[in-house]
Amino acid sequence: MAKVEFASPEWLAALKSMLDRYAAAAGPGVTLSICEVFTGVPSHLDAKGDGRIAWHCRIENGRLTTFAEGEIDAADIKTVADYDFILPFARMKLEPGGNDEYQRQQAEGARLGKVAHSGDRSKVPPAFYGMHNELAEMTA
């Protein structure tokens, strides 16, 4: 798999494709909205000149119905993170039993104001668990 830069247009296109596939695998019972915002992005990725990249999606009845750039306020799950802080996590594969260190680092990032999570993460269907690792493998 070719490597692509985190949060680049190519990365977002790959994410959209994965969301479409993973939503279908999750089945018709899944309805979920997700938003991620990255702050302090590198200037060459900062198309709007505001230092931010944001994306959101809506999955309804197991189908990806919306995937767009931009931030939304009302999402079931939302993350706002500093680009440099979150980049190592975007490249990190999660292994069973290895979640404690990930959670500790995320808590430290929250304490430092580098990442904020909101929403009910229990809404993420188990079928989505492999998506993070698939993204991590392709993230440069």
N, CA, C and O of each residue as an XYZ file, in Angstrom:
560
protein
N       0.844     -1.182      0.000
C       0.000      0.000      0.000
C       0.887      1.243      0.000
O       1.831      1.331      0.785
N       0.595      2.181     -0.858
C       1.367      3.419     -0.950
C       1.105      4.294      0.271
O      -0.018      4.366      0.769
N       2.149      4.952      0.740
C       2.028      5.862      1.875
C       1.538      7.216      1.380
O       1.952      7.686      0.321
N       0.655      7.840      2.155
C       0.187      9.192      1.855
C       0.258     10.030      3.124
O       0.149      9.517      4.237
N       0.442     11.314      2.930
C       0.602     12.222      4.058
C      -0.700     12.356      4.845
O      -1.784     12.493      4.279
N      -0.556     12.312      6.162
C      -1.691     12.438      7.072
C      -2.487     13.707      6.778
O      -1.921     14.796      6.688
N      -3.790     13.557      6.632
C      -4.757     14.642      6.431
C      -4.620     15.348      5.082
O      -5.231     16.394      4.865
N      -3.829     14.785      4.183
C      -3.726     15.348      2.829
C      -4.990     15.001      2.050
O      -5.768     14.150      2.482
N      -5.202     15.648      0.909
C      -6.372     15.276      0.090
C      -6.396     13.790     -0.265
O      -7.467     13.185     -0.316
N      -5.230     13.199     -0.510
C      -5.163     11.776     -0.840
C      -5.544     10.917      0.364
O      -6.222      9.900      0.219
N      -5.109     11.330      1.544
C      -5.444     10.611      2.779
C      -6.943     10.685      3.027
O      -7.567      9.683      3.376
N      -7.523     11.868      2.848
C      -8.966     12.021      3.046
C      -9.761     11.179      2.041
O     -10.802     10.625      2.392
N      -9.285     11.079      0.809
C      -9.957     10.249     -0.194
C      -9.903      8.774      0.211
O     -10.889      8.053      0.058
N      -8.762      8.325      0.724
C      -8.638      6.943      1.184
C      -9.548      6.700      2.387
O     -10.181      5.649      2.487
N      -9.613      7.666      3.291
C     -10.494      7.552      4.455
C     -11.943      7.416      4.017
O     -12.676      6.581      4.545
N     -12.356      8.223      3.064
C     -13.738      8.153      2.569
C     -14.040      6.766      2.017
O     -15.092      6.193      2.304
N     -13.131      6.235      1.237
C     -13.316      4.910      0.662
C     -13.432      3.849      1.757
O     -14.274      2.954      1.681
N     -12.579      3.960      2.774
C     -12.633      3.012      3.889
C     -13.934      3.139      4.660
O     -14.547      2.133      5.017
N     -14.359      4.364      4.919
C     -15.616      4.564      5.643
C     -16.790      3.936      4.895
O     -17.676      3.333      5.500
N     -16.781      4.085      3.598
C     -17.834      3.491      2.781
C     -17.837      1.964      2.946
O     -18.887      1.349      3.132
N     -16.666      1.381      2.875
C     -16.520     -0.077      2.985
C     -16.846     -0.576      4.395
O     -17.572     -1.558      4.551
N     -16.310      0.099      5.426
C     -16.540     -0.334      6.797
C     -17.992     -0.114      7.227
O     -18.527     -0.903      8.006
N     -18.630      0.936      6.738
C     -20.045      1.160      7.051
C     -20.894      0.030      6.489
O     -21.808     -0.457      7.155
N     -20.595     -0.385      5.268
C     -21.332     -1.496      4.654
C     -21.121     -2.784      5.453
O     -22.056     -3.562      5.644
N     -19.887     -3.003      5.916
C     -19.596     -4.207      6.706
C     -20.291     -4.177      8.059
O     -20.631     -5.227      8.604
N     -20.503     -2.990      8.602
C     -21.149     -2.862      9.912
C     -22.622     -3.232      9.852
O     -23.201     -3.672     10.846
N     -23.219     -3.054      8.695
C     -24.605     -3.470      8.530
C     -25.606     -2.355      8.684
O     -25.261     -1.238      9.068
N     -26.866     -2.670      8.378
C     -27.910     -1.646      8.307
C     -28.320     -1.036      9.644
O     -29.046     -0.043      9.663
N     -27.880     -1.597     10.743
C     -28.264     -1.039     12.036
C     -27.423      0.135     12.488
O     -27.691      0.704     13.546
N     -26.412      0.516     11.720
C     -25.479      1.555     12.154
C     -25.880      2.925     11.610
O     -26.003      3.124     10.401
N     -26.078      3.856     12.533
C     -26.288      5.262     12.206
C     -25.351      6.049     13.115
O     -25.403      5.910     14.337
N     -24.493      6.877     12.515
C     -23.411      7.508     13.256
C     -22.910      8.729     12.501
O     -22.869      8.729     11.270
N     -22.526      9.774     13.238
C     -21.846     10.915     12.621
C     -20.511     11.118     13.334
O     -20.409     10.965     14.551
N     -19.501     11.461     12.557
C     -18.139     11.621     13.058
C     -17.579     12.934     12.519
O     -17.837     13.304     11.373
N     -16.811     13.633     13.353
C     -16.105     14.839     12.914
C     -14.714     14.830     13.536
O     -14.554     14.554     14.725
N     -13.715     15.134     12.719
C     -12.356     15.318     13.207
C     -11.834     16.656     12.714
O     -12.043     17.042     11.564
N     -11.150     17.354     13.612
C     -10.555     18.654     13.303
C      -9.089     18.594     13.717
O      -8.769     18.229     14.849
N      -8.209     18.952     12.797
C      -6.785     19.000     13.083
C      -6.350     20.466     13.042
O      -6.613     21.173     12.069
N      -5.691     20.909     14.094
C      -5.257     22.301     14.203
C      -3.739     22.373     14.036
O      -3.036     21.378     14.208
N      -3.251     23.557     13.700
C      -1.814     23.743     13.541
C      -1.241     22.896     12.416
O      -0.130     22.378     12.528
N      -2.003     22.753     11.324
C      -1.565     21.895     10.216
C      -0.408     22.547      9.469
O      -0.285     23.772      9.473
N       0.441     21.745      8.828
C       1.545     22.306      8.039
C       1.004     23.236      6.948
O      -0.077     23.008      6.405
N       1.754     24.267      6.644
C       1.286     25.285      5.698
C       0.951     24.715      4.324
O       0.027     25.200      3.671
N       1.679     23.700      3.872
C       1.400     23.147      2.542
C       0.082     22.373      2.491
O      -0.415     22.090      1.401
N      -0.494     22.024      3.646
C      -1.804     21.369      3.693
C      -2.922     22.347      4.039
O      -4.101     21.993      4.000
N      -2.547     23.574      4.376
C      -3.502     24.571      4.878
C      -4.152     25.339      3.725
O      -3.842     26.507      3.491
N      -5.049     24.672      3.014
C      -5.674     25.254      1.824
C      -6.506     26.497      2.143
O      -6.623     27.393      1.307
N      -7.079     26.558      3.333
C      -7.940     27.688      3.688
C      -7.195     28.799      4.426
O      -7.748     29.878      4.638
N      -5.959     28.546      4.812
C      -5.170     29.560      5.486
C      -5.549     29.805      6.934
O      -5.171     30.826      7.509
N      -6.305     28.864      7.542
C      -6.707     29.056      8.940
C      -6.028     28.081      9.895
O      -6.340     28.039     11.085
N      -5.086     27.291      9.349
C      -4.348     26.362     10.193
C      -5.119     25.115     10.575
O      -4.699     24.377     11.467
N      -6.250     24.865      9.910
C      -7.109     23.742     10.284
C      -7.492     22.892      9.070
O      -7.652     23.391      7.956
N      -7.628     21.613      9.326
C      -8.239     20.682      8.380
C      -9.332     19.971      9.157
O      -9.093     19.478     10.259
N     -10.512     19.917      8.596
C     -11.618     19.227      9.262
C     -12.368     18.384      8.244
O     -12.433     18.714      7.060
N     -12.926     17.302      8.729
C     -13.792     16.465      7.897
C     -14.920     15.935      8.785
O     -14.798     15.863     10.007
N     -15.997     15.577      8.138
C     -17.107     14.951      8.862
C     -17.806     13.962      7.941
O     -17.707     14.030      6.716
N     -18.510     13.046      8.579
C     -19.287     12.082      7.803
C     -20.552     11.721      8.560
O     -20.654     11.895      9.775
N     -21.499     11.218      7.807
C     -22.724     10.661      8.359
C     -22.932      9.292      7.739
O     -22.833      9.102      6.527
N     -23.221      8.359      8.610
C     -23.544      6.994      8.195
C     -24.970      6.747      8.648
O     -25.293      6.899      9.826
N     -25.812      6.370      7.717
C     -27.215      6.111      8.030
C     -27.579      4.725      7.532
O     -27.417      4.405      6.354
N     -28.076      3.907      8.454
C     -28.494      2.542      8.113
C     -27.395      1.767      7.386
O     -27.653      1.058      6.414
N     -26.162      1.919      7.879
C     -25.050      1.169      7.323
C     -24.511      1.687      6.004
O     -23.734      1.002      5.340
N     -24.915      2.893      5.616
C     -24.434      3.477      4.355
C     -23.802      4.840      4.635
O     -24.356      5.649      5.379
N     -22.655      5.081      4.040
C     -22.028      6.397      4.118
C     -22.840      7.337      3.245
O     -22.830      7.213      2.020
N     -23.546      8.280      3.870
C     -24.399      9.197      3.106
C     -23.753     10.558      2.915
O     -24.097     11.277      1.978
N     -22.825     10.921      3.787
C     -22.140     12.212      3.681
C     -20.684     12.030      4.062
O     -20.371     11.397      5.070
N     -19.803     12.581      3.261
C     -18.393     12.734      3.618
C     -17.976     14.057      3.017
O     -18.010     14.238      1.800
N     -17.578     14.988      3.884
C     -17.236     16.320      3.391
C     -16.156     16.943      4.266
O     -15.984     16.589      5.433
N     -15.443     17.874      3.665
C     -14.509     18.660      4.456
C     -15.301     19.677      5.248
O     -16.387     20.090      4.841
N     -14.751     20.080      6.379
C     -15.392     21.074      7.221
C     -15.828     20.479      8.545
O     -16.046     19.274      8.674
N     -15.947     21.354      9.514
C     -16.330     20.975     10.869
C     -17.838     21.098     11.054
O     -18.468     22.011     10.521
N     -18.402     20.171     11.812
C     -19.794     20.283     12.232
C     -19.822     20.262     13.755
O     -18.984     19.629     14.396
N     -20.790     20.956     14.317
C     -20.903     20.998     15.774
C     -21.555     19.746     16.330
O     -21.099     19.188     17.328
N     -22.613     19.311     15.686
C     -23.387     18.185     16.200
C     -22.930     16.888     15.543
O     -23.409     16.526     14.468
N     -22.006     16.198     16.190
C     -21.547     14.892     15.724
C     -21.633     13.928     16.900
O     -21.419     14.313     18.050
N     -21.945     12.687     16.601
C     -21.987     11.682     17.667
C     -20.622     11.511     18.308
O     -20.514     11.296     19.515
N     -19.573     11.609     17.486
C     -18.197     11.481     17.955
C     -17.385     12.596     17.311
O     -17.422     12.787     16.096
N     -16.652     13.327     18.144
C     -15.855     14.428     17.602
C     -14.500     14.464     18.298
O     -14.395     14.265     19.508
N     -13.465     14.725     17.496
C     -12.114     14.897     18.013
C     -11.545     16.184     17.437
O     -11.637     16.431     16.234
N     -10.962     16.993     18.295
C     -10.221     18.182     17.878
C      -8.812     17.981     18.423
O      -8.619     17.847     19.632
N      -7.821     17.959     17.516
C      -6.460     17.643     17.946
C      -5.433     18.472     17.213
O      -5.603     18.819     16.044
N      -4.366     18.780     17.919
C      -3.205     19.415     17.325
C      -2.565     18.423     16.353
O      -2.343     17.264     16.703
N      -2.273     18.871     15.149
C      -1.738     18.016     14.090
C      -0.479     17.273     14.550
O      -0.398     16.052     14.419
N       0.500     18.006     15.088
C       1.757     17.372     15.486
C       1.552     16.379     16.630
O       2.245     15.364     16.700
N       0.612     16.664     17.519
C       0.334     15.739     18.615
C      -0.295     14.450     18.105
O       0.097     13.360     18.521
N      -1.267     14.567     17.205
C      -2.050     13.397     16.786
C      -1.346     12.566     15.718
O      -1.687     11.396     15.540
N      -0.377     13.133     15.004
C       0.299     12.416     13.925
C       0.874     11.064     14.369
O       0.651     10.069     13.679
N       1.600     10.983     15.483
C       2.100      9.654     15.887
C       0.972      8.647     16.143
O       1.145      7.454     15.895
N      -0.163      9.109     16.629
C      -1.301      8.213     16.863
C      -1.900      7.744     15.538
O      -2.368      6.611     15.429
N      -1.882      8.616     14.539
C      -2.409      8.242     13.231
C      -1.559      7.154     12.587
O      -2.052      6.384     11.763
N      -0.305      7.089     12.956
C       0.613      6.084     12.404
C       0.706      4.828     13.273
O       1.294      3.830     12.856
N       0.137      4.872     14.463
C       0.254      3.796     15.451
C      -0.801      2.716     15.216
O      -2.000      2.995     15.179
N      -0.336      1.492     15.060
C      -1.271      0.384     14.966
C      -1.681     -0.017     16.379
O      -0.849     -0.100     17.282
N      -2.953     -0.258     16.548
C      -3.476     -0.672     17.847
C      -3.553     -2.186     17.893
O      -4.088     -2.827     16.989
N      -3.018     -2.737     18.950
C      -3.005     -4.187     19.118
C      -3.847     -4.552     20.336
O      -3.929     -3.776     21.288
N      -4.468     -5.718     20.312
C      -5.223     -6.155     21.487
C      -4.327     -6.150     22.720
O      -3.205     -6.655     22.680
N      -4.817     -5.587     23.802
C      -4.056     -5.526     25.035
C      -3.067     -4.376     25.101
O      -2.477     -4.146     26.157
N      -2.864     -3.646     24.009
C      -1.908     -2.544     23.998
C      -2.570     -1.188     24.083
O      -1.943     -0.168     23.796
N      -3.819     -1.165     24.471
C      -4.597      0.060     24.481
C      -4.287      0.959     25.678
O      -4.582      2.154     25.633
N      -3.705      0.418     26.742
C      -3.451      1.205     27.957
C      -2.513      2.379     27.700
O      -2.780      3.499     28.135
N      -1.412      2.122     26.993
C      -0.449      3.192     26.705
C      -1.072      4.240     25.797
O      -0.858      5.437     25.986
N      -1.835      3.798     24.821
C      -2.550      4.723     23.931
C      -3.463      5.628     24.756
O      -3.462      6.846     24.571
N      -4.236      5.044     25.655
C      -5.162      5.816     26.490
C      -4.410      6.781     27.404
O      -4.851      7.912     27.607
N      -3.275      6.340     27.960
C      -2.479      7.202     28.831
C      -1.965      8.417     28.058
O      -2.018      9.541     28.559
N      -1.473      8.196     26.857
C      -0.950      9.301     26.045
C      -2.072     10.244     25.618
O      -1.876     11.459     25.575
N      -3.234      9.700     25.305
C      -4.378     10.542     24.948
C      -4.810     11.398     26.147
O      -5.133     12.575     25.988
N      -4.814     10.803     27.338
C      -5.180     11.553     28.549
C      -4.181     12.679     28.804
O      -4.575     13.782     29.183
N      -2.904     12.412     28.602
C      -1.881     13.447     28.773
C      -2.078     14.557     27.733
O      -1.939     15.737     28.054
N      -2.399     14.181     26.494
C      -2.687     15.176     25.463
C      -3.886     16.037     25.822
O      -3.881     17.243     25.576
N      -4.901     15.435     26.394
C      -6.080     16.193     26.828
C      -5.697     17.157     27.953
O      -6.131     18.309     27.967
N      -4.886     16.682     28.886
C      -4.452     17.535     29.994
C      -3.666     18.743     29.488
O      -3.759     19.833     30.053
N      -2.889     18.544     28.416
C      -2.081     19.617     27.846
C      -2.851     20.488     26.851
O      -2.311     21.464     26.332
N      -4.116     20.134     26.585
C      -4.920     20.894     25.635
C      -4.594     20.582     24.181
O      -4.911     21.371     23.291
N      -3.968     19.444     23.935
C      -3.576     19.060     22.577
C      -4.637     18.237     21.859
O      -4.613     18.130     20.633
N      -5.576     17.651     22.618
C      -6.624     16.831     22.022
C      -7.865     16.886     22.911
O      -7.775     16.896     24.139
N      -9.013     16.921     22.261
C     -10.287     16.883     22.979
C     -11.214     15.930     22.243
O     -11.404     16.027     21.031
N     -11.780     15.016     23.001
C     -12.737     14.055     22.447
C     -14.103     14.342     23.057
O     -14.212     14.647     24.245
N     -15.134     14.243     22.242
C     -16.482     14.349     22.769
C     -17.358     13.310     22.088
O     -17.045     12.820     21.003
N     -18.443     12.992     22.738
C     -19.384     12.029     22.174
C     -19.240     10.661     22.797
O     -18.394     10.427     23.660
N     -20.075      9.781     22.342
C     -20.179      8.429     22.875
C     -19.449      7.452     21.969
O     -19.997      6.998     20.965
N     -18.206      7.127     22.328
C     -17.391      6.247     21.503
C     -17.933      4.813     21.460
O     -17.517      4.021     20.615
N     -18.844      4.481     22.354
C     -19.428      3.135     22.321
C     -20.316      2.949     21.089
O     -20.694      1.824     20.763
N     -20.649      4.042     20.409
C     -21.452      3.947     19.190
C     -20.654      3.430     17.992
O     -21.232      3.053     16.972
N     -19.336      3.413     18.117
C     -18.500      2.923     17.023
C     -18.696      1.412     16.913
O     -18.438      0.685     17.872
N     -19.146      0.938     15.766
C     -19.397     -0.498     15.623
C     -18.092     -1.297     15.609
O     -17.078     -0.816     15.102
N     -18.110     -2.501     16.158
C     -16.904     -3.337     16.149
C     -16.318     -3.525     14.748
O     -15.107     -3.694     14.606
N     -17.156     -3.497     13.721
C     -16.665     -3.648     12.355
C     -15.692     -2.529     11.967
O     -14.944     -2.681     11.001
N     -15.688     -1.409     12.699
C     -14.806     -0.279     12.387
C     -13.411     -0.429     12.997
O     -12.508      0.326     12.637
N     -13.216     -1.373     13.900
C     -11.964     -1.443     14.645
C     -10.734     -1.593     13.761
O      -9.671     -1.070     14.097
N     -10.852     -2.287     12.654
C      -9.707     -2.475     11.772
C      -9.370     -1.260     10.934
O      -8.285     -1.187     10.356
N     -10.288     -0.298     10.859
C     -10.065      0.868      9.999
C      -8.866      1.689     10.473
O      -8.074      2.156      9.653
N      -8.726      1.868     11.781
C      -7.596      2.655     12.287
C      -6.277      2.033     11.846
O      -5.387      2.738     11.370
N      -6.145      0.718     12.003
C      -4.885      0.067     11.631
C      -4.647      0.121     10.125
O      -3.507      0.259      9.680
N      -5.705      0.013      9.348
C      -5.561      0.116      7.897
C      -5.073      1.512      7.515
O      -4.207      1.656      6.652
N      -5.628      2.531      8.155
C      -5.162      3.899      7.916
C      -3.729      4.090      8.377
O      -2.930      4.735      7.697
N      -3.405      3.525      9.540
C      -2.042      3.663     10.094
C      -1.005      3.108      9.121
O       0.070      3.686      8.961
N      -1.323      1.991      8.474
C      -0.375      1.380      7.539
C      -0.067      2.270      6.351
O       1.023      2.185      5.785
N      -1.016      3.131      5.957
C      -0.790      3.963      4.765
C      -0.400      5.402      5.098
O      -0.123      6.193      4.196
N      -0.377      5.747      6.387
C      -0.126      7.131      6.772
C       1.368      7.433      6.877
O       2.099      6.810      7.647
N       1.792      8.407      6.079
C       3.196      8.846      6.102
C       3.364      9.966      7.104
O       4.469     10.479      7.278
